[in-house]
Amino acid sequence: MKTGWKPDNWQKQLLTRILDAYERTGTYRGESQRNQNIRIPVEEIFPAYDRDDVNLEELGAFEQSMKLLEGRSPVQILYRDRKTRNEFREFLVPARSVEPALYELAGRKPRREIHAGQVGVYERYRGKNPILDAFIDDQEALLLADKNAWFEPEPADEVMRTVDFITRNTGNILCRELSIALFGNTKYLEKHGILSKALRVLKKYGTCDFGEADFDSKKEYEDAVLAEYAVYENPTYVNFNGNGILVFYNGTRLELKSGVPIAVRSDRLSDIETIRVDSDTVLTIENLTSYNRVQTEAFQMYLAGYHNHARQEFLVRMHDQNPGIRHWLHFGDLDPDGFCILENLRNKTGIDFRSYRMEPESLKRYHAFTKSLNENDRTKAGNLIRAGKHTEILRYMLEHNEKLEQEIISWKEMNAEGTDV
């Protein structure tokens, strides 16, 4: 319907309501064989229509506007009394008469055309990496089914740009550094919600071996996801305790003494040229409380739950430079997630870590401190058992409905006098 006439605000409101309602019909989707009608009550466009204090001049202008629209479009005015035709009741348009007339009049495209046109936003990033490709496949499937994608086109482009950068990242980077690298503004990612949207993509399509249920809070989970790609909100530190020597590339030599724990900032780990461990045993510890409590002859390292990229690389280099280390041990919670962390540690480092103090005897000894398993625990235990991992302890947990936090063991057994490994 080509015409030089443009609808006024009331007419635009009505056209918008009609088109929104039309796009929810089977006629729009090509699924309905019956004649459908779209009805919009007059009060939805002019809320004061029936009020005693209505402005009569404004009311007259509104009715004249609607009659003009009726004369130039398929929209029909239905009256409360068909004979007197004094008061409007509602507006009606046959669904089969909407396209293309009302779209042209409203200056709007059918949603299916808008969605189809958005596919190109995603195609620009296809082939960059598997995570984005999986995300793109799902978003395009939504759009081609005439459904909304996760994000509007502009933020979608920024999200994919961010995900692509993060997944290609090879060095430690802080969130504000990431923001300025991508958008020239340290606060852009946070202010526009781009990082949270990128995290939604990474959580669903990334390769993390853990989920939100494995953490005490959503923030801890999201920090761990970003850490998988060496992205951090603030600098992180690697804590260790034991005898050895660290030599940095600039010649700095740091002598380590058992009983004097130290921490090195994660982004400085790559500056370490030599890692010498004066022990035949390395013990990684899941939780900070236990790390601070434990005193052994082993070289100890705080893992912080699911280990991140920095800790992984440090352990691998420690392994490669110290062939004299005969025992690689891990001490974690005696629950299914604790054993998932152990398997994650083994898989990501390629080191044959063995569990430490994570056996049925500990559950029996500290039965009074145990807790019941939840559904997530049972699911993880079942998955590990089917994979042939830690079957004895996990079957004991399932049979007795028990799990135990490692802090109980470190508190009860590993006092400052030291405990052998």
KEPAGU-757019 format. One line per field, with one value per residue (C-alpha): residue number from 1; residue in one letter; y, x, z. Coordinates in Angstrom, 3 decimals. Layout:
! KEPAGU-757019
pos c(NUM/...) $
code c(A/...) $
c2 c(Y/...) $
c1 c(X/...) $
c3 c(Z/...) $
***
This chain:
! KEPAGU-757019
pos c(1/2/3/4/5/6/7/8/9/10/11/12/13/14/15/16/17/18/19/20/21/22/23/24/25/26/27/28/29/30/31/32/33/34/35/36/37/38/39/40/41/42/43/44/45/46/47/48/49/50/51/52/53/54/55/56/57/58/59/60/61/62/63/64/65/66/67/68/69/70/71/72/73/74/75/76/77/78/79/80/81/82/83/84/85/86/87/88/89/90/91/92/93/94/95/96/97/98/99/100/101/102/103/104/105/106/107/108/109/110/111/112/113/114/115/116/117/118/119/120/121/122/123/124/125/126/127/128/129/130/131/132/133/134/135/136/137/138/139/140/141/142/143/144/145/146/147/148/149/150/151/152/153/154/155/156/157/158/159/160/161/162/163/164/165/166/167/168/169/170/171/172/173/174/175/176/177/178/179/180/181/182/183/184/185/186/187/188/189/190/191/192/193/194/195/196/197/198/199/200/201/202/203/204/205/206/207/208/209/210/211/212/213/214/215/216/217/218/219/220/221/222/223/224/225/226/227/228/229/230/231/232/233/234/235/236/237/238/239/240/241/242/243/244/245/246/247/248/249/250/251/252/253/254/255/256/257/258/259/260/261/262/263/264/265/266/267/268/269/270/271/272/273/274/275/276/277/278/279/280/281/282/283/284/285/286/287/288/289/290/291/292/293/294/295/296/297/298/299/300/301/302/303/304/305/306/307/308/309/310/311/312/313/314/315/316/317/318/319/320/321/322/323/324/325/326/327/328/329/330/331/332/333/334/335/336/337/338/339/340/341/342/343/344/345/346/347/348/349/350/351/352/353/354/355/356/357/358/359/360/361/362/363/364/365/366/367/368/369/370/371/372/373/374/375/376/377/378/379/380/381/382/383/384/385/386/387/388/389/390/391/392/393/394/395/396/397/398/399/400/401/402/403/404/405/406/407/408/409/410/411/412/413/414/415/416/417/418/419/420/421) $
code c(M/K/T/G/W/K/P/D/N/W/Q/K/Q/L/L/T/R/I/L/D/A/Y/E/R/T/G/T/Y/R/G/E/S/Q/R/N/Q/N/I/R/I/P/V/E/E/I/F/P/A/Y/D/R/D/D/V/N/L/E/E/L/G/A/F/E/Q/S/M/K/L/L/E/G/R/S/P/V/Q/I/L/Y/R/D/R/K/T/R/N/E/F/R/E/F/L/V/P/A/R/S/V/E/P/A/L/Y/E/L/A/G/R/K/P/R/R/E/I/H/A/G/Q/V/G/V/Y/E/R/Y/R/G/K/N/P/I/L/D/A/F/I/D/D/Q/E/A/L/L/L/A/D/K/N/A/W/F/E/P/E/P/A/D/E/V/M/R/T/V/D/F/I/T/R/N/T/G/N/I/L/C/R/E/L/S/I/A/L/F/G/N/T/K/Y/L/E/K/H/G/I/L/S/K/A/L/R/V/L/K/K/Y/G/T/C/D/F/G/E/A/D/F/D/S/K/K/E/Y/E/D/A/V/L/A/E/Y/A/V/Y/E/N/P/T/Y/V/N/F/N/G/N/G/I/L/V/F/Y/N/G/T/R/L/E/L/K/S/G/V/P/I/A/V/R/S/D/R/L/S/D/I/E/T/I/R/V/D/S/D/T/V/L/T/I/E/N/L/T/S/Y/N/R/V/Q/T/E/A/F/Q/M/Y/L/A/G/Y/H/N/H/A/R/Q/E/F/L/V/R/M/H/D/Q/N/P/G/I/R/H/W/L/H/F/G/D/L/D/P/D/G/F/C/I/L/E/N/L/R/N/K/T/G/I/D/F/R/S/Y/R/M/E/P/E/S/L/K/R/Y/H/A/F/T/K/S/L/N/E/N/D/R/T/K/A/G/N/L/I/R/A/G/K/H/T/E/I/L/R/Y/M/L/E/H/N/E/K/L/E/Q/E/I/I/S/W/K/E/M/N/A/E/G/T/D/V) $
c2 c(0.000/2.881/6.281/9.613/9.558/8.670/7.319/9.478/8.276/6.674/4.895/3.709/2.293/0.380/-0.913/-2.069/-3.938/-5.560/-6.643/-7.988/-9.990/-11.156/-12.541/-14.794/-16.333/-19.566/-17.498/-15.730/-19.059/-20.651/-23.225/-22.160/-22.994/-21.150/-17.472/-15.762/-12.249/-9.916/-7.823/-4.888/-3.306/0.439/0.929/-0.504/2.468/5.156/4.158/7.105/6.221/5.344/7.704/10.449/13.020/12.254/15.270/15.484/17.378/14.726/11.968/13.467/13.692/10.051/8.840/10.866/9.355/5.818/6.488/7.801/4.617/2.521/4.290/3.685/0.135/-3.261/-2.166/-2.148/-0.268/-2.300/-0.299/-1.085/-0.324/-1.122/1.059/4.287/3.786/6.279/4.420/2.288/-1.191/-2.604/-2.701/-5.779/-6.878/-10.274/-11.961/-12.777/-9.052/-7.952/-8.692/-6.672/-3.744/-3.060/-3.759/-1.193/1.308/0.841/0.938/-2.404/-5.765/-9.105/-10.603/-13.587/-11.224/-9.422/-12.724/-14.063/-10.848/-11.282/-14.546/-12.577/-11.156/-14.682/-15.879/-13.278/-15.270/-18.761/-20.878/-18.904/-21.587/-24.595/-22.819/-19.997/-22.405/-24.356/-21.107/-19.828/-23.055/-22.751/-19.023/-19.403/-22.312/-20.027/-17.201/-19.427/-20.838/-17.219/-17.152/-14.577/-15.232/-14.859/-11.309/-8.400/-8.018/-5.296/-6.930/-10.317/-9.050/-7.691/-10.915/-13.064/-10.725/-11.090/-14.871/-15.174/-13.098/-15.020/-18.454/-17.420/-15.848/-17.401/-15.151/-13.915/-10.911/-8.923/-8.099/-4.366/-5.039/-7.257/-4.476/-1.869/-4.306/-4.973/-1.698/0.948/1.470/-0.253/-0.355/-1.185/-4.934/-4.384/-1.322/-2.918/-6.391/-7.928/-10.044/-11.607/-12.445/-13.891/-16.003/-17.372/-18.600/-20.005/-21.810/-23.563/-24.215/-24.188/-27.174/-26.747/-29.976/-28.329/-26.603/-24.016/-26.692/-27.322/-23.881/-21.986/-19.037/-18.011/-15.565/-18.278/-20.404/-17.605/-16.663/-20.295/-20.320/-17.203/-18.620/-21.583/-19.041/-17.122/-14.195/-12.779/-9.996/-9.346/-10.842/-14.370/-16.075/-19.559/-20.648/-23.297/-24.560/-26.786/-27.019/-25.946/-23.136/-20.873/-19.075/-16.304/-15.416/-12.111/-14.034/-13.608/-16.669/-17.531/-20.206/-22.010/-23.466/-25.918/-24.253/-20.839/-20.694/-18.177/-16.992/-15.939/-13.885/-15.959/-13.646/-13.996/-17.788/-17.662/-15.614/-18.595/-20.452/-23.136/-24.946/-27.202/-29.325/-30.899/-33.640/-36.862/-35.973/-33.190/-32.705/-30.495/-29.397/-28.422/-25.946/-23.037/-23.932/-27.368/-25.923/-23.611/-26.463/-29.243/-29.722/-32.619/-33.428/-33.014/-29.936/-28.560/-26.429/-24.862/-25.857/-23.691/-26.298/-26.753/-25.613/-22.800/-22.342/-20.820/-23.655/-26.246/-24.876/-24.537/-28.181/-29.416/-27.535/-28.734/-32.297/-31.898/-30.316/-32.700/-36.334/-37.277/-36.635/-40.119/-39.339/-36.909/-36.724/-34.785/-34.081/-32.927/-33.233/-36.758/-36.177/-36.932/-33.419/-33.863/-36.858/-34.950/-32.303/-35.029/-36.397/-32.899/-32.438/-35.698/-34.986/-31.366/-31.901/-35.417/-36.226/-39.437/-37.859/-40.237/-39.449/-38.721/-39.379/-39.838/-43.423/-45.165/-45.299/-41.507/-41.562/-44.247/-42.462/-39.142/-40.463/-37.917/-35.066/-36.477/-34.975/-36.567/-36.659/-34.491/-35.347/-33.690/-35.772/-38.976/-38.061/-37.335/-40.479/-42.561/-41.006/-41.693/-45.266/-45.955/-44.623/-47.014/-44.196/-44.411/-47.065/-48.356/-45.032/-43.758/-46.915/-46.603/-43.010/-44.025/-47.012/-45.051/-41.698/-39.894/-37.282/-35.379/-32.062/-32.344/-29.610/-32.137/-34.417/-31.646/-30.218/-33.548/-35.185/-32.694/-30.392/-28.211/-31.122/-32.519/-35.609/-38.054/-38.604) $
c1 c(0.000/2.111/0.832/2.236/0.059/1.787/-0.063/-0.267/0.672/-2.707/-2.711/0.868/-0.105/-3.009/-0.958/1.764/-0.757/-2.307/1.031/2.280/-0.935/-0.790/2.716/1.375/-1.269/-1.260/-2.043/1.310/3.092/1.186/-0.343/-3.995/-6.585/-9.448/-10.235/-8.692/-9.507/-7.407/-9.336/-7.958/-10.252/-10.556/-9.293/-5.881/-5.313/-7.288/-7.476/-9.743/-12.368/-15.095/-14.093/-16.528/-13.753/-12.434/-11.315/-14.040/-11.861/-9.150/-11.760/-13.123/-9.654/-8.997/-12.227/-11.523/-8.015/-9.392/-12.017/-9.284/-7.274/-10.354/-10.786/-7.164/-6.550/-8.155/-8.759/-12.444/-14.135/-16.723/-19.340/-21.192/-24.431/-24.251/-27.261/-26.244/-22.487/-21.782/-19.314/-16.338/-16.042/-12.960/-10.876/-10.847/-8.764/-8.901/-5.528/-5.261/-5.519/-2.574/0.208/1.518/-0.843/-0.423/3.329/3.809/1.602/3.481/6.888/7.753/8.954/7.466/9.406/10.410/12.199/13.897/15.056/16.269/18.197/19.998/21.621/24.359/25.500/26.417/27.853/30.627/32.075/31.575/34.720/36.688/36.516/34.350/32.726/31.445/30.380/28.192/26.677/26.102/24.389/21.862/21.237/20.671/18.305/16.268/16.205/15.242/12.433/11.263/12.274/14.376/18.094/19.734/20.865/19.951/22.265/24.586/25.345/25.470/28.308/30.155/29.592/30.996/33.957/34.590/34.203/36.559/39.209/38.813/39.038/42.160/43.810/47.165/48.409/46.958/44.711/42.523/38.901/39.533/42.512/40.278/37.706/40.179/41.779/38.409/36.522/39.046/37.329/38.183/34.543/32.789/32.421/30.881/28.785/27.120/26.796/28.928/31.085/28.047/26.603/29.939/29.995/26.566/28.071/31.199/29.200/26.950/29.378/32.802/34.839/34.878/34.624/32.574/29.226/27.590/26.489/30.170/30.592/29.173/28.088/27.447/30.354/32.823/31.615/31.950/35.400/36.446/35.097/37.073/40.155/40.013/40.945/43.423/41.025/40.782/38.864/41.857/45.365/45.351/48.095/49.544/50.239/52.779/54.690/57.756/61.475/62.792/64.100/62.491/64.734/63.227/64.454/65.828/68.121/66.065/66.476/63.815/64.620/61.585/61.443/58.902/56.644/57.023/54.219/54.542/52.401/53.428/51.112/49.722/50.922/54.509/54.584/55.661/58.687/59.982/62.707/63.544/61.299/63.293/61.404/63.417/60.933/59.867/56.197/53.902/50.573/47.868/45.100/41.599/40.541/42.392/41.553/43.105/46.080/46.778/46.393/48.374/52.053/53.771/57.138/55.610/55.822/52.296/50.220/46.796/44.604/41.504/38.989/39.046/42.527/42.951/45.264/48.107/48.212/47.984/51.009/52.991/52.357/53.270/56.564/57.254/56.690/58.938/61.802/61.724/61.909/62.822/59.271/57.809/54.455/51.843/48.989/45.755/43.806/40.219/36.698/35.381/32.408/31.764/32.788/36.118/36.838/35.688/38.287/40.911/40.019/40.076/43.550/44.772/43.272/44.384/47.974/48.598/50.123/49.149/47.776/46.547/44.061/45.303/43.170/40.164/39.193/36.257/38.201/38.025/34.264/33.961/36.268/34.439/30.939/29.582/30.675/29.318/26.468/23.882/24.356/22.219/20.943/23.911/26.269/24.521/24.656/28.388/29.098/27.205/29.088/32.464/31.537/30.425/33.802/35.535/36.918/37.207/34.511/35.111/34.828/31.984/29.928/30.472/29.213/26.106/25.398/25.765/24.525/27.574/30.093/32.730/34.516/38.290/38.595/37.452/40.391/42.981/41.679/41.574/44.738/47.161/48.291/51.349/53.574/53.227/51.756/53.553/52.462) $
c3 c(0.000/-1.314/-0.157/0.940/4.051/7.321/10.378/13.492/16.994/17.755/14.410/14.966/18.371/16.881/13.955/16.351/18.523/15.460/13.984/17.329/17.736/14.114/14.557/17.310/15.058/13.075/9.971/10.276/10.753/7.870/10.218/10.278/7.615/9.284/8.940/11.957/13.076/15.197/17.704/19.712/22.380/22.083/25.666/24.707/22.400/24.232/27.938/28.892/26.294/28.861/31.633/32.666/32.781/29.283/27.278/24.645/22.199/22.451/22.192/19.004/17.500/18.388/16.773/13.648/13.497/13.716/11.002/8.740/9.316/8.558/5.251/4.210/5.461/6.192/9.806/10.756/13.593/15.488/17.383/20.594/18.796/15.106/14.375/16.080/15.488/18.259/20.491/19.478/20.962/19.272/16.120/13.904/10.959/9.202/9.728/6.024/5.208/7.334/4.843/3.167/3.682/7.380/7.372/4.615/6.406/9.681/7.954/9.494/8.192/9.232/12.096/9.942/7.547/10.426/11.904/8.569/8.021/11.344/10.239/8.512/11.865/12.971/9.662/9.935/12.845/11.497/11.296/13.872/16.585/17.576/20.536/18.363/15.621/18.047/19.349/15.819/14.740/17.573/17.079/13.354/13.995/16.290/13.767/10.827/12.974/13.423/17.090/18.912/19.217/22.625/21.902/19.653/16.591/17.956/21.324/19.578/17.399/20.443/22.364/19.561/19.200/22.946/22.962/20.004/21.808/25.069/23.466/21.534/24.582/25.475/28.292/31.558/31.060/33.464/32.629/32.314/30.061/27.947/27.750/26.550/24.107/22.473/22.840/23.889/27.253/30.532/31.665/28.379/28.986/32.402/31.572/28.548/30.029/27.295/29.609/31.302/27.874/26.731/29.890/28.971/25.704/27.333/30.038/27.518/24.669/26.341/27.423/31.225/33.208/35.943/36.380/38.613/41.072/41.835/43.407/46.360/44.235/40.652/40.811/41.875/38.981/36.433/37.750/37.268/33.694/32.808/34.514/32.105/29.436/31.661/32.097/35.622/37.342/39.582/39.752/41.157/43.114/43.250/46.850/47.735/50.731/50.734/50.109/46.746/44.593/41.998/39.518/37.383/33.909/35.214/37.560/40.723/42.931/45.514/48.081/49.469/52.988/54.324/56.865/55.193/52.600/49.779/46.876/43.386/41.206/38.356/35.624/36.940/36.759/33.129/34.256/36.252/34.377/36.949/39.426/41.742/44.251/47.098/47.854/46.187/46.745/45.551/47.311/45.809/48.181/47.133/49.835/51.422/55.028/54.644/52.769/55.705/58.203/56.514/57.378/55.573/54.075/50.632/48.414/48.834/46.483/46.985/44.050/44.735/43.569/39.815/38.918/36.435/33.486/35.516/38.066/35.314/33.477/36.690/37.637/34.165/34.209/37.749/36.559/33.525/35.503/38.468/37.347/40.931/42.135/42.583/44.152/42.887/45.393/45.653/48.835/48.355/49.668/50.059/47.805/44.122/43.133/44.933/42.724/39.634/40.551/40.862/37.423/35.986/37.461/35.947/32.544/32.218/33.383/32.114/35.534/37.320/40.511/43.229/45.976/49.511/52.614/50.334/51.183/52.912/56.198/56.464/56.005/58.657/61.096/60.789/60.298/62.791/60.486/57.223/55.201/52.935/49.164/46.916/43.443/41.755/43.923/42.888/39.221/39.362/41.350/38.805/35.897/37.520/38.418/34.842/33.709/36.112/38.289/42.112/42.230/45.767/47.600/45.404/45.848/49.599/49.453/47.519/49.746/52.992/51.647/53.042/52.006/53.987/53.687/53.790/56.432/59.038/58.243/58.141/61.422/63.254/61.913/60.414/63.169/63.138/64.176/60.677/59.090/56.891/53.317) $
***
